Amino acid sequence: MLYFHYIIHIGCHLFTGVMAMQYNIYYPLTVTKSSIDGLGAYTCCNIPARKKIGSLGGVIISKREANKRVKALQNKSIAMVELWNGKVLDASINSNALRYINHCCTPNTYMRVCGYYVEFYALRTVVAGEELTCDYGATHHDGKRPCTCGSVQCRGFI
């Protein structure tokens, strides 16, 4: 389940009981205003199909802590991804440009959770200047949040 509103150097550091993930981005990106929602991540060069774009930065927290943070934010933008072991990657802290990948019903990237890493890959060739998008799949919105992706194949909700 994604707690995601808008995502590799293998290794981690412990800071006050929280694991901060190190990451790499393999293609130059810029963050600017998005026509989908808020800010978006845009590629500065062509990204070939099936290539790894990078890993989402953030800190690993418990699901209990994630739920507390979600309640405290009260409908503000959040960037969290639930991992395989009940932990959550909170990309609000120690993040990178991948945090701003917005949802789209016809995305140009996909996300893969691999251990403690959340990796993004190009589904097709993404051309320079194009906004990176991902289909978030199941989210904490439970289909109640209207989708604003603008795709012809838009499902109408996230």
Backbone as a chain_set.jsonl record, in Angstrom:
{"seq": "MLYFHYIIHIGCHLFTGVMAMQYNIYYPLTVTKSSIDGLGAYTCCNIPARKKIGSLGGVIISKREANKRVKALQNKSIAMVELWNGKVLDASINSNALRYINHCCTPNTYMRVCGYYVEFYALRTVVAGEELTCDYGATHHDGKRPCTCGSVQCRGFI", "coords": {"N": [[0.84, -1.179, 0.0], [0.557, 2.198, -0.797], [1.568, 5.232, 0.663], [1.463, 7.759, -0.674], [1.641, 10.811, -2.115], [2.452, 12.298, -4.24], [9.705, 9.278, -5.884], [22.122, 3.568, -7.058], [22.977, 3.754, -4.235], [24.028, 1.268, -2.216], [23.292, 1.017, 1.105], [23.03, 2.196, 4.517], [22.343, 4.433, 7.235], [22.217, 4.818, 10.766], [20.223, 6.979, 12.582], [19.324, 8.286, 15.527], [17.697, 5.994, 16.07], [16.294, 5.755, 13.702], [16.363, 4.643, 10.391], [18.141, 5.974, 7.799], [17.979, 6.155, 4.348], [20.396, 5.835, 1.786], [20.869, 6.962, -1.551], [20.849, 6.955, -5.149], [20.446, 8.9, -8.091], [20.182, 8.282, -11.44], [19.848, 9.743, -13.747], [19.725, 13.132, -14.869], [17.462, 15.232, -13.203], [14.81, 17.62, -12.761], [12.876, 19.612, -10.531], [9.77, 21.032, -10.714], [6.818, 23.108, -11.195], [3.834, 21.241, -11.642], [1.392, 20.095, -13.994], [-0.251, 18.156, -13.171], [-0.306, 17.837, -10.292], [0.659, 19.958, -7.758], [4.105, 20.021, -7.329], [6.345, 18.533, -9.73], [8.494, 15.881, -10.946], [10.815, 16.192, -13.47], [12.469, 14.987, -16.354], [15.725, 15.758, -17.533], [16.977, 14.775, -19.694], [16.815, 12.263, -22.303], [15.462, 9.162, -21.249], [16.093, 5.847, -21.588], [13.846, 3.088, -22.322], [13.022, 0.744, -19.772], [15.177, 1.276, -18.144], [16.831, 1.834, -15.039], [15.936, 4.524, -13.061], [16.444, 5.574, -10.575], [16.713, 5.543, -6.928], [14.377, 6.126, -4.364], [14.855, 8.532, -1.884], [14.877, 8.766, 1.727], [13.603, 8.055, 5.058], [13.453, 5.116, 7.058], [10.698, 4.038, 8.817], [8.454, 2.863, 11.426], [5.261, 1.288, 10.805], [3.35, 2.16, 12.555], [4.407, 4.658, 13.381], [4.288, 5.923, 10.906], [1.508, 6.073, 10.499], [0.858, 7.855, 12.564], [2.15, 10.157, 11.625], [0.754, 10.61, 9.236], [-1.823, 11.201, 10.211], [-1.221, 13.531, 11.641], [-0.579, 15.285, 9.598], [-2.961, 15.823, 8.305], [-4.438, 15.687, 5.603], [-2.518, 17.0, 4.062], [0.16, 17.049, 1.658], [1.843, 13.989, 1.389], [4.581, 11.675, 1.365], [5.081, 8.611, 1.313], [5.986, 5.182, 1.324], [4.864, 1.961, 1.757], [6.701, -0.79, 2.904], [7.842, -4.196, 2.364], [8.061, -5.474, 4.856], [6.406, -4.419, 6.797], [7.448, -2.04, 7.524], [7.955, 1.471, 6.711], [8.887, 3.683, 4.121], [9.615, 6.926, 4.531], [9.538, 9.573, 2.58], [9.576, 12.227, 3.079], [11.6, 13.172, 4.541], [15.114, 13.487, 4.25], [15.069, 13.225, 1.446], [14.793, 13.009, -2.209], [14.645, 14.119, -5.682], [12.919, 12.237, -6.793], [10.813, 11.99, -5.103], [8.846, 13.633, -6.023], [7.462, 12.424, -8.064], [4.535, 12.21, -9.698], [1.205, 10.725, -9.578], [-0.184, 8.911, -12.303], [-2.617, 7.586, -14.48], [-1.803, 6.451, -16.832], [1.16, 5.779, -16.779], [4.718, 6.667, -17.117], [6.735, 5.507, -15.777], [7.617, 2.835, -13.499], [7.35, 1.558, -10.181], [9.415, -0.208, -7.948], [9.667, -2.166, -5.112], [12.371, -3.125, -3.324], [13.717, -4.855, -0.965], [14.759, -2.593, 1.401], [14.608, -0.539, -0.357], [13.119, 1.729, -2.672], [12.641, 1.711, -5.905], [12.73, 3.306, -9.1], [11.828, 2.764, -12.488], [12.001, 3.213, -16.044], [9.148, 2.801, -18.005], [8.86, 3.059, -20.678], [10.574, 4.776, -23.346], [11.443, 7.841, -22.054], [11.136, 11.141, -22.812], [13.297, 14.035, -22.908], [12.419, 16.697, -20.772], [9.935, 15.742, -20.149], [7.414, 14.981, -17.734], [7.931, 12.789, -15.006], [5.959, 10.016, -14.203], [3.917, 7.784, -12.259], [1.909, 4.921, -11.687], [0.274, 4.797, -8.793], [-1.144, 2.684, -7.699], [-2.708, 0.722, -5.153], [-3.629, 2.854, -2.517], [-3.583, 4.825, 0.543], [-5.741, 6.399, 0.188], [-7.906, 4.991, -0.661], [-9.417, 5.043, -3.052], [-10.846, 7.397, -2.866], [-9.832, 9.853, -3.429], [-9.894, 12.259, -5.925], [-8.561, 11.77, -9.184], [-6.169, 13.629, -10.976], [-4.746, 13.356, -13.284], [-5.223, 13.69, -16.005], [-5.096, 11.968, -18.147], [-6.301, 10.229, -21.07], [-7.161, 7.721, -20.477], [-7.835, 7.858, -17.809], [-8.762, 6.757, -14.573], [-10.207, 8.204, -12.818], [-9.928, 8.378, -10.078], [-7.768, 8.04, -7.19]], "CA": [[0.0, 0.0, 0.0], [1.32, 3.431, -0.887], [1.174, 6.452, 1.348], [2.252, 8.55, -1.586], [0.808, 11.807, -2.778], [3.017, 12.745, -5.494], [9.85, 8.768, -5.365], [21.82, 3.233, -5.685], [24.138, 3.361, -3.45], [23.454, 0.409, -1.19], [23.814, 1.326, 2.425], [22.129, 2.965, 5.355], [22.926, 4.965, 8.455], [21.248, 4.924, 11.854], [20.135, 8.281, 13.228], [18.334, 8.267, 16.608], [16.777, 4.88, 15.93], [15.638, 5.781, 12.399], [17.303, 4.288, 9.353], [18.09, 6.881, 6.652], [18.449, 5.447, 3.162], [21.191, 6.529, 0.796], [20.27, 6.716, -2.846], [21.419, 7.599, -6.328], [19.589, 9.143, -9.245], [21.08, 8.018, -12.546], [19.593, 10.679, -14.838], [19.456, 14.454, -14.306], [16.053, 15.594, -13.052], [14.506, 18.911, -12.171], [11.569, 19.657, -9.879], [9.084, 22.283, -11.033], [5.355, 23.037, -11.137], [3.241, 20.167, -12.43], [-0.008, 20.252, -14.391], [-1.001, 17.088, -12.508], [-0.544, 18.191, -8.895], [1.785, 20.557, -7.038], [5.379, 19.944, -8.021], [6.593, 17.278, -10.426], [9.87, 15.57, -11.324], [10.952, 16.2, -14.922], [13.776, 14.542, -16.806], [16.498, 16.733, -18.318], [17.51, 14.072, -20.864], [16.051, 11.061, -22.63], [15.712, 7.973, -20.427], [15.669, 4.679, -22.372], [12.896, 2.15, -21.73], [13.47, -0.31, -18.851], [16.37, 1.68, -17.394], [16.619, 2.289, -13.669], [16.071, 5.975, -12.932], [17.078, 5.811, -9.286], [16.052, 5.073, -5.71], [13.753, 7.165, -3.548], [15.499, 8.791, -0.604], [13.96, 8.902, 2.853], [13.941, 7.34, 6.287], [12.621, 3.956, 7.342], [9.994, 4.174, 10.093], [7.454, 1.827, 11.651], [3.937, 1.6, 10.275], [2.684, 2.934, 13.62], [4.89, 6.037, 13.263], [3.746, 6.454, 9.645], [0.104, 6.419, 10.741], [0.862, 9.087, 13.372], [2.539, 11.278, 10.75], [-0.348, 10.851, 8.299], [-2.886, 11.892, 10.968], [-0.74, 14.871, 11.998], [-0.545, 16.122, 8.397], [-4.347, 16.157, 7.977], [-4.701, 15.913, 4.179], [-1.436, 17.661, 3.34], [0.929, 16.121, 0.836], [2.743, 13.058, 2.06], [5.342, 10.841, 0.438], [5.467, 7.411, 2.043], [5.756, 3.91, 0.635], [4.913, 0.824, 2.674], [7.646, -1.808, 2.459], [7.461, -5.596, 2.478], [8.169, -6.0, 6.213], [5.626, -3.616, 7.72], [8.108, -0.742, 7.689], [7.53, 2.47, 5.737], [9.887, 4.659, 3.704], [9.074, 8.279, 4.57], [10.352, 10.393, 1.684], [9.469, 13.639, 3.474], [12.861, 13.47, 5.217], [16.265, 12.925, 3.536], [14.503, 12.809, 0.173], [15.397, 13.454, -3.46], [13.665, 14.568, -6.679], [11.946, 11.182, -7.091], [9.662, 12.211, -4.215], [7.858, 14.423, -6.741], [6.828, 11.689, -9.16], [3.082, 12.232, -9.506], [0.405, 9.609, -10.074], [-0.861, 8.999, -13.598], [-3.237, 6.308, -14.845], [-0.978, 5.925, -17.937], [2.477, 6.267, -16.347], [5.906, 6.388, -17.92], [7.661, 4.77, -14.909], [7.017, 1.954, -12.5], [8.07, 1.537, -8.918], [9.696, -1.556, -7.447], [10.194, -2.204, -3.747], [13.399, -4.158, -3.265], [14.26, -4.726, 0.391], [14.434, -1.284, 1.965], [14.722, 0.442, -1.422], [12.012, 1.975, -3.584], [13.334, 2.039, -7.141], [11.9, 3.694, -10.238], [12.315, 2.341, -13.795], [11.238, 3.734, -17.177], [8.307, 1.823, -18.702], [9.084, 3.315, -22.096], [11.505, 5.892, -23.455], [10.91, 9.097, -21.52], [11.893, 12.18, -23.514], [13.737, 15.186, -22.13], [11.372, 17.668, -20.483], [8.691, 15.059, -19.796], [7.217, 14.723, -16.308], [7.922, 11.379, -14.614], [4.708, 9.645, -13.543], [3.836, 6.396, -11.811], [0.593, 4.518, -11.187], [0.495, 4.481, -7.385], [-1.815, 1.46, -7.287], [-3.485, 0.868, -3.915], [-3.123, 3.9, -1.627], [-4.411, 5.058, 1.734], [-6.907, 7.189, -0.218], [-8.988, 4.027, -0.882], [-10.252, 5.433, -4.186], [-11.665, 8.56, -2.516], [-9.183, 11.078, -3.905], [-10.033, 12.41, -7.375], [-7.319, 11.763, -9.954], [-6.044, 14.814, -11.822], [-3.661, 13.084, -14.237], [-5.582, 14.203, -17.324], [-4.945, 10.936, -19.174], [-7.522, 9.781, -21.734], [-7.561, 6.478, -19.818], [-7.901, 8.141, -16.369], [-9.778, 6.017, -13.813], [-11.013, 9.185, -12.115], [-9.634, 8.389, -8.643], [-6.536, 7.385, -6.74]], "C": [[0.879, 1.235, 0.0], [0.705, 4.523, -0.027], [1.893, 7.548, 0.573], [1.345, 9.546, -2.266], [1.403, 12.172, -4.118], [3.69, 11.586, -6.246], [11.501, 8.448, -5.884], [23.116, 2.736, -5.05], [23.587, 2.533, -2.302], [24.129, 0.693, 0.132], [22.804, 2.105, 3.216], [22.881, 3.424, 6.596], [21.841, 5.015, 9.515], [21.344, 6.287, 12.502], [19.012, 8.211, 14.246], [17.268, 7.193, 16.384], [16.028, 4.837, 14.607], [16.69, 5.497, 11.34], [17.11, 5.236, 8.172], [18.708, 6.187, 5.452], [19.279, 6.362, 2.277], [20.654, 6.13, -0.575], [21.105, 7.372, -3.941], [20.292, 7.856, -7.306], [20.526, 9.096, -10.443], [20.903, 8.934, -13.748], [19.295, 12.042, -14.224], [17.958, 14.777, -14.335], [15.944, 17.006, -12.513], [13.11, 18.843, -11.567], [10.971, 21.03, -10.147], [7.574, 22.061, -10.992], [4.833, 21.983, -12.104], [1.806, 20.504, -12.809], [-0.878, 19.178, -13.741], [-1.335, 17.483, -11.076], [0.727, 18.769, -8.284], [3.045, 20.613, -7.867], [5.525, 18.586, -8.693], [8.071, 17.119, -10.723], [9.919, 15.441, -12.849], [12.366, 15.765, -15.297], [14.433, 15.613, -17.678], [17.113, 16.096, -19.563], [16.623, 12.875, -21.151], [16.462, 9.925, -21.694], [15.215, 6.774, -21.232], [14.696, 3.785, -21.601], [13.62, 1.117, -20.871], [14.734, 0.035, -18.065], [15.983, 2.156, -16.006], [16.888, 3.787, -13.599], [16.772, 6.315, -11.628], [16.25, 5.261, -8.15], [15.558, 6.259, -4.899], [14.498, 7.312, -2.228], [14.457, 8.913, 0.496], [14.481, 8.203, 4.084], [12.957, 6.197, 6.483], [12.021, 4.135, 8.738], [9.004, 3.022, 10.243], [6.119, 2.261, 11.044], [3.154, 2.431, 11.296], [3.094, 4.406, 13.545], [4.354, 6.688, 11.991], [2.294, 6.887, 9.832], [-0.02, 7.686, 11.576], [1.169, 10.292, 12.502], [1.424, 11.631, 9.77], [-1.466, 11.618, 9.002], [-2.482, 13.319, 11.301], [-0.773, 15.812, 10.799], [-1.938, 16.549, 7.925], [-4.54, 16.62, 6.539], [-3.655, 16.742, 3.449], [-0.674, 16.604, 2.552], [1.85, 15.261, 1.684], [3.458, 12.235, 1.0], [5.885, 9.655, 1.218], [5.13, 6.184, 1.212], [5.891, 2.802, 1.665], [5.812, -0.257, 2.076], [7.119, -3.201, 2.771], [7.359, -6.091, 3.916], [7.38, -5.192, 7.25], [6.279, -2.279, 8.051], [7.64, 0.186, 6.573], [8.716, 3.365, 5.405], [9.197, 6.018, 3.662], [10.0, 9.175, 3.764], [10.191, 11.886, 1.964], [10.771, 14.117, 4.102], [13.981, 12.798, 4.439], [15.876, 12.443, 2.139], [15.339, 13.259, -1.021], [14.286, 13.803, -4.45], [12.614, 13.505, -7.003], [10.71, 11.268, -6.201], [8.526, 12.903, -4.959], [7.299, 13.735, -7.979], [5.338, 11.594, -8.843], [2.424, 10.98, -10.061], [-0.138, 9.926, -11.456], [-1.414, 7.617, -13.926], [-2.562, 5.662, -16.055], [0.448, 6.414, -17.706], [3.593, 5.98, -17.346], [7.006, 5.715, -17.077], [6.886, 3.752, -14.091], [7.941, 1.91, -11.296], [8.243, 0.081, -8.479], [10.263, -1.427, -6.043], [11.131, -3.394, -3.677], [14.101, -4.027, -1.913], [13.803, -3.42, 0.997], [14.461, -0.182, 0.908], [13.453, 0.518, -2.249], [12.656, 2.525, -4.854], [12.332, 2.391, -8.24], [12.603, 3.314, -11.532], [11.422, 2.938, -14.881], [10.445, 2.597, -17.824], [8.531, 1.875, -20.211], [10.144, 4.408, -22.165], [10.805, 7.16, -22.975], [11.772, 10.207, -22.123], [12.213, 13.358, -22.599], [12.595, 16.189, -21.982], [10.057, 17.052, -20.059], [8.617, 14.826, -18.288], [7.219, 13.216, -16.056], [6.638, 11.111, -13.846], [4.72, 8.162, -13.229], [2.402, 6.111, -11.397], [0.789, 4.045, -9.757], [-0.146, 3.161, -6.959], [-2.637, 1.709, -6.033], [-2.835, 1.911, -3.006], [-4.016, 4.005, -0.397], [-5.646, 5.884, 1.402], [-8.127, 6.301, -0.467], [-9.943, 4.444, -1.994], [-11.11, 6.652, -3.929], [-11.073, 9.869, -3.013], [-9.332, 11.171, -5.424], [-8.659, 12.439, -8.048], [-7.315, 12.98, -10.877], [-4.985, 14.616, -12.914], [-3.964, 13.595, -15.642], [-5.434, 13.204, -18.455], [-6.303, 10.576, -19.783], [-8.06, 8.532, -21.042], [-7.647, 6.652, -18.284], [-9.056, 7.372, -15.719], [-10.659, 6.95, -12.991], [-10.736, 9.294, -10.62], [-8.286, 7.747, -8.383], [-6.922, 6.503, -5.564]], "O": [[1.86, 1.293, 0.742], [-0.512, 4.708, 0.002], [2.811, 8.186, 1.087], [0.38, 9.162, -2.926], [0.638, 12.321, -5.071], [4.225, 11.786, -7.337], [12.187, 7.619, -5.286], [23.906, 1.81, -5.232], [22.781, 3.018, -1.507], [25.35, 0.621, 0.267], [21.831, 2.619, 2.664], [23.92, 2.869, 6.953], [20.672, 5.233, 9.198], [22.421, 6.706, 12.925], [17.849, 8.088, 13.862], [16.073, 7.465, 16.498], [15.196, 3.952, 14.411], [17.788, 6.051, 11.389], [16.021, 5.292, 7.601], [19.83, 5.686, 5.527], [18.918, 7.515, 2.043], [20.05, 5.067, -0.725], [21.95, 8.228, -3.678], [19.306, 7.12, -7.346], [21.545, 9.787, -10.465], [21.717, 8.908, -14.672], [18.674, 12.111, -13.164], [17.289, 14.615, -15.355], [16.871, 17.522, -11.887], [12.259, 18.094, -12.047], [11.581, 22.057, -9.849], [7.115, 20.939, -10.778], [5.318, 21.848, -13.227], [1.087, 21.13, -12.03], [-2.104, 19.28, -13.759], [-2.501, 17.47, -10.682], [1.769, 18.115, -8.299], [3.063, 21.174, -8.962], [4.905, 17.609, -8.276], [8.816, 18.099, -10.75], [9.158, 14.676, -13.44], [13.336, 16.134, -14.635], [13.763, 16.286, -18.462], [17.702, 16.79, -20.391], [15.776, 12.514, -20.334], [17.641, 9.747, -21.387], [14.023, 6.693, -21.53], [14.727, 3.738, -20.372], [14.714, 0.673, -21.219], [15.298, -0.828, -17.391], [14.948, 2.795, -15.816], [17.942, 4.258, -14.027], [17.594, 7.23, -11.576], [15.229, 4.605, -8.359], [16.249, 7.269, -4.769], [14.742, 6.324, -1.535], [13.28, 9.14, 0.216], [15.645, 7.808, 4.151], [11.785, 6.296, 6.122], [12.741, 4.354, 9.713], [8.75, 2.29, 9.286], [5.885, 3.445, 10.803], [2.38, 3.311, 10.918], [2.248, 5.296, 13.632], [4.006, 7.869, 11.995], [1.9, 7.957, 9.368], [-0.905, 8.506, 11.328], [0.522, 11.333, 12.625], [1.176, 12.807, 9.503], [-1.998, 12.58, 8.449], [-3.314, 14.225, 11.249], [-0.974, 17.014, 10.967], [-2.066, 17.544, 7.212], [-4.776, 17.801, 6.285], [-3.89, 17.15, 2.312], [-0.855, 15.405, 2.766], [2.543, 15.75, 2.577], [2.986, 12.118, -0.131], [7.008, 9.689, 1.721], [4.13, 6.15, 0.496], [6.901, 2.708, 2.361], [5.7, -0.594, 0.898], [6.059, -3.348, 3.378], [6.63, -7.048, 4.174], [7.66, -5.275, 8.446], [5.706, -1.475, 8.786], [7.009, -0.252, 5.61], [9.466, 3.762, 6.296], [8.296, 6.235, 2.851], [11.105, 9.498, 4.2], [10.626, 12.716, 1.165], [11.02, 15.319, 4.187], [13.827, 11.656, 4.007], [16.306, 11.374, 1.704], [16.43, 13.808, -0.872], [13.109, 13.784, -4.089], [11.519, 13.849, -7.448], [9.675, 10.681, -6.516], [7.365, 12.776, -4.569], [6.727, 14.392, -8.849], [4.935, 10.98, -7.855], [2.991, 10.27, -10.892], [-0.507, 11.064, -11.746], [-0.761, 6.603, -13.681], [-2.722, 4.463, -16.285], [0.896, 7.356, -18.36], [3.447, 5.184, -18.273], [8.075, 5.391, -17.593], [5.659, 3.804, -14.003], [9.137, 2.185, -11.385], [7.338, -0.742, -8.622], [11.212, -0.68, -5.808], [10.734, -4.529, -3.939], [14.979, -3.181, -1.744], [12.604, -3.16, 1.1], [14.346, 0.995, 1.248], [12.795, -0.492, -2.498], [13.151, 3.652, -4.878], [11.231, 1.842, -8.296], [13.811, 3.507, -11.673], [10.228, 3.144, -14.663], [11.008, 1.552, -18.152], [8.408, 0.872, -20.915], [10.568, 4.915, -21.126], [9.716, 7.5, -23.437], [12.992, 10.209, -21.962], [11.489, 13.635, -21.642], [11.893, 16.491, -22.947], [9.146, 17.771, -19.648], [9.621, 14.515, -17.646], [6.59, 12.455, -16.793], [6.266, 11.871, -12.953], [5.441, 7.384, -13.855], [1.745, 6.974, -10.814], [1.405, 3.004, -9.529], [0.267, 2.575, -5.957], [-3.204, 2.789, -5.866], [-1.631, 1.856, -2.755], [-5.061, 3.361, -0.309], [-6.516, 6.052, 2.257], [-9.256, 6.791, -0.485], [-11.15, 4.222, -1.889], [-12.026, 6.924, -4.705], [-11.756, 10.893, -3.014], [-8.934, 10.249, -6.136], [-7.719, 13.054, -7.543], [-8.333, 13.315, -11.481], [-4.402, 15.582, -13.405], [-3.04, 13.903, -16.395], [-5.63, 13.561, -19.616], [-7.326, 10.611, -19.1], [-9.27, 8.306, -21.018], [-7.539, 5.669, -17.551], [-10.171, 7.34, -16.239], [-11.725, 6.552, -12.521], [-11.247, 10.198, -9.96], [-7.739, 7.023, -9.215], [-6.066, 5.831, -4.989]]}, "num_chains": 1, "name": "protein.A"}
